[in-house]
Amino acid sequence: YPLSCPNHCTPYAFERQHFENHLSNDCPLTVVNCDFHYASCEVQLPRKDLPAHLAENMMVHMSLLATQSQNENVKLKEELANVRQKLEIQHEEVDQQSQKISKQNAKFKEELASFRQKLEVQRKEMDQFRSHGMKILVVATCVIILVVALLWSYVTTMDKGNKIEQLPQAEQLPQATEL
C-alpha cells in the first residue's frame, strides 16, 4: 500500500519503506525543534521555516550558547572544586595511613630486633647446656664405671665361699668431686 503524507505536503503517496524517512527527514511541514534546542531555544516550527528562523535569530542563538557555556563553566568549576576537596581529604587519609604504617613498621622492626636478641640468648644458653650436659654425662659415666669397678673389686677380693653380707655404704664411696 502506498501511504499519503499526514501533513499533506504533497499529493503523492509513499511506499511504506520510504514513509518513515519522509516524515523524519524530508517532509517540509513536519514540526521540528530548533537546531539550538540543546541551548534552550524552545521554538518548534515546520521544517521549511527552520532556515529562516536560524538566520533571523542568529544573535539570540549565540547569546543562548554563551549563557549555556557560562553555566557549564560554573558547573565544571564546582565539580573541580569538589574533586579537589575529595582529593585533599584522600591525600590526608593516605598520609595518616602512611604514618600509621610507618609506626607499625618501626614497632615491627623493634620487636624483630628484640626477638633476634632473645633467640641469640637462647642459642647461647642451649650451647652452654649442651656443653654442661656433656660434662655431666662424662662425670656420670665415670661415677658408674667407678662404682662398677669397686663392686667388681669387692666381689673378687672376698672369699669365694663367703656370702656377700654387706656392700659399702655411700659415705665410704669416693665423691664425684674427688675424681
C-alpha positions as CSV (number, residue, x, y, z in Angstrom):
1,Y,0.0,0.0,0.0
2,P,1.3,3.5,-0.8
3,L,0.8,6.0,2.1
4,S,-0.1,9.7,1.9
5,C,1.8,12.2,4.0
6,P,-0.3,13.1,7.0
7,N,0.9,16.7,6.7
8,H,-0.4,16.9,3.1
9,C,2.9,18.3,1.9
10,T,2.5,16.6,-1.5
11,P,-0.3,14.9,-3.4
12,Y,2.0,11.9,-4.0
13,A,1.8,8.7,-1.9
14,F,4.9,7.0,-0.5
15,E,5.9,3.3,-0.3
16,R,5.9,2.0,3.2
17,Q,9.7,1.6,3.4
18,H,10.1,5.4,2.5
19,F,7.3,6.8,4.5
20,E,9.1,7.0,7.9
21,N,12.2,8.6,6.3
22,H,10.0,11.2,4.7
23,L,8.4,12.2,8.0
24,S,11.6,12.1,10.0
25,N,13.9,13.8,7.5
26,D,12.3,15.3,4.4
27,C,8.7,16.5,5.0
28,P,8.8,20.3,4.9
29,L,5.6,20.5,7.0
30,T,6.7,18.2,9.9
31,V,7.1,20.3,13.1
32,V,10.7,20.1,14.4
33,N,12.7,21.7,17.2
34,C,15.1,24.5,16.5
35,D,18.7,23.3,15.9
36,F,19.6,25.2,19.1
37,H,17.1,23.3,21.3
38,Y,20.0,21.9,23.3
39,A,21.0,25.5,24.1
40,S,17.4,26.3,25.4
41,C,15.8,27.6,22.2
42,E,12.2,26.3,22.7
43,V,10.9,27.2,19.2
44,Q,9.1,24.5,17.3
45,L,8.2,25.1,13.7
46,P,7.7,23.4,10.3
47,R,10.9,22.2,8.8
48,K,10.6,24.5,5.8
49,D,10.7,27.6,8.1
50,L,13.8,26.4,10.0
51,P,16.4,28.1,7.7
52,A,14.7,31.5,8.1
53,H,14.4,31.1,11.9
54,L,18.1,30.3,12.1
55,A,19.1,33.3,10.0
56,E,16.8,35.7,11.8
57,N,17.7,34.6,15.3
58,M,21.5,34.1,15.0
59,M,22.3,36.6,17.8
60,V,19.7,35.1,20.1
61,H,21.2,31.7,19.5
62,M,24.7,32.9,20.1
63,S,23.5,34.5,23.3
64,L,21.9,31.2,24.3
65,L,25.2,29.4,23.6
66,A,27.2,31.9,25.6
67,T,24.8,31.5,28.6
68,Q,24.9,27.7,28.3
69,S,28.7,27.9,28.1
70,Q,28.9,30.1,31.2
71,N,26.5,27.8,33.1
72,E,28.6,24.7,32.1
73,N,31.7,26.6,33.1
74,V,30.2,27.3,36.6
75,K,29.2,23.6,36.9
76,L,32.6,22.4,35.8
77,K,34.3,24.8,38.3
78,E,32.1,23.5,41.1
79,E,32.8,19.9,40.1
80,L,36.5,20.7,40.0
81,A,36.4,22.2,43.5
82,N,34.5,19.1,44.8
83,V,37.1,16.8,43.2
84,R,39.9,18.9,44.7
85,Q,38.3,18.8,48.1
86,K,37.9,15.0,47.8
87,L,41.5,14.6,46.7
88,E,42.7,16.7,49.6
89,I,40.7,14.5,52.0
90,Q,42.0,11.4,50.4
91,H,45.6,12.8,50.5
92,E,45.2,13.4,54.2
93,E,43.9,9.9,54.7
94,V,46.8,8.5,52.7
95,D,49.2,10.5,54.8
96,Q,47.6,9.2,58.0
97,Q,47.7,5.6,56.8
98,S,51.3,6.1,55.7
99,Q,52.2,7.4,59.2
100,K,50.3,4.6,60.8
101,I,52.1,2.0,58.6
102,S,55.5,3.7,59.4
103,K,54.8,3.4,63.1
104,Q,53.7,-0.2,62.8
105,N,56.8,-0.9,60.7
106,A,59.1,0.7,63.3
107,K,57.3,-1.3,66.0
108,F,57.7,-4.5,64.0
109,K,61.4,-3.8,63.5
110,E,61.9,-3.3,67.2
111,E,60.0,-6.5,68.0
112,L,62.1,-8.3,65.4
113,A,65.3,-7.0,66.9
114,S,64.1,-8.0,70.4
115,F,63.1,-11.4,69.1
116,R,66.6,-11.9,67.5
117,Q,68.3,-10.9,70.7
118,K,66.2,-13.3,72.7
119,L,66.8,-16.0,70.1
120,E,70.6,-15.4,70.4
121,V,70.5,-15.6,74.2
122,Q,68.5,-18.9,73.9
123,R,71.0,-20.2,71.4
124,K,73.9,-19.4,73.8
125,E,72.1,-21.0,76.7
126,M,71.5,-24.1,74.6
127,D,75.2,-24.2,73.7
128,Q,76.1,-23.9,77.4
129,F,73.5,-26.5,78.3
130,R,75.0,-28.9,75.7
131,S,78.5,-28.2,77.0
132,H,77.4,-28.7,80.6
133,G,75.3,-31.6,79.7
134,M,78.3,-33.3,78.1
135,K,80.4,-32.7,81.2
136,I,77.7,-34.1,83.4
137,L,77.3,-37.1,81.1
138,V,81.1,-37.7,81.3
139,V,81.1,-37.3,85.1
140,A,78.1,-39.6,85.5
141,T,79.8,-42.2,83.2
142,C,82.9,-42.0,85.3
143,V,81.0,-42.5,88.5
144,I,79.2,-45.5,87.1
145,I,82.5,-47.0,85.9
146,L,84.0,-46.4,89.3
147,V,81.0,-48.0,91.2
148,V,81.2,-51.0,88.9
149,A,84.9,-51.3,89.4
150,L,84.6,-51.0,93.2
151,L,81.9,-53.6,93.2
152,W,83.9,-55.9,91.0
153,S,86.9,-55.4,93.2
154,Y,84.9,-56.1,96.3
155,V,83.3,-59.2,94.9
156,T,86.6,-60.6,93.6
157,T,88.5,-60.0,96.9
158,M,86.0,-61.7,99.1
159,D,86.4,-65.3,99.9
160,K,84.7,-67.2,97.3
161,G,82.9,-69.3,99.9
162,N,81.7,-66.4,102.0
163,K,78.5,-64.6,101.2
164,I,78.4,-61.0,100.4
165,E,76.9,-59.8,103.5
166,Q,77.1,-56.1,103.1
167,L,78.1,-53.6,100.4
168,P,80.0,-50.5,101.4
169,Q,77.8,-47.5,102.4
170,A,77.5,-44.4,100.2
171,E,79.7,-42.4,102.6
172,Q,82.5,-44.9,102.1
173,L,82.5,-44.4,98.2
174,P,84.7,-41.7,96.8
175,Q,82.9,-38.5,95.9
176,A,82.5,-37.2,92.3
177,T,84.4,-34.0,93.3
178,E,87.4,-36.2,94.2
179,L,87.7,-37.6,90.7
